[in-house]
Amino acid sequence: MTLTPSPLITPLAPSTPSPVLTPIEARVLGTLMEKARTVPDSYPLTLNTLLLGCNQKSSREPLMELTEADVAAALNTLKEAHLVRESSGSRTTRFEHNFQRGIGVYEQAAVLLGLLMLRGPQTAGELRLNTERWYKFADISSVEGFLEELQDRSAEKGGPLVVKLARGPGTREQRWAHLLCGPVDATQTGLGRSSEGLPGNTAERLERLESELANLRETVQKLCAELGVSPPEQV
């Protein structure tokens, strides 16, 4: 099939291999990419808002409990790698990602990599569902096409960025994992904690509900901050 990359941002193919990220750096970068799409009115993000996004209890695999120092250190490294930049024009320092140009990929590929960084290995069908708020792929085959391009990426462009994992027990589809944190054992099944033991459709609906709940909580926190009141305790 012929894929039509988005013309919004033309990637600059790196002349050196793509940087190897730590899990914390991948979480920070993925969170910036997510919030740029899902809460554009609040983007670029302050350090505190970014920390809250990194430590979300939904739409994250694995869960993390990062500190402000963890996120600040990751931001410094990502800025040196030209994957994050500070935003000007605000009294409070804000941060935005520069992933597409920094890594050298088109919009659709960046979306898939961002979801893989935040949610761990997923099938093409799961990725199509989970990316709906970021980018609407026409069908699963288009998702697979971009994943295959990322897997077959030439050394001149930095090398492969994803790998297709072995099929898990009792599953029909194979999952994909990103390589931004280094090599991954392709023989692992990539079965995630959040969907283990659940039928496919049930797991997908649960993940969507968790994502919507996380966004509602974020909105409440922002409103409470503006009104100067304490947010309700989460159960």
Secondary structure, 3 states (H helix, E strand, C coil): CCCCCCCCCCCCCCCCCCCCCCHHHHHHHHHHHHHHHHCHHHCCEEHHHHHHHHCCCCCCCCCCCCCHHHHHHHHHHHHHCCCEEEECCCCCCEEEECHHHHHHCCHHHHHHHHHHHHHCCECHHHHHHHCCCCCCCCCHHHHHHHHHHHHCCCHHHCCCCEEECCCCCCCCCCCEEECCCCCCCCCCCCCCCCCCCCCHHHHHHHHHHHHHHHHHHHHHHHHHHHHCCCCCCCC
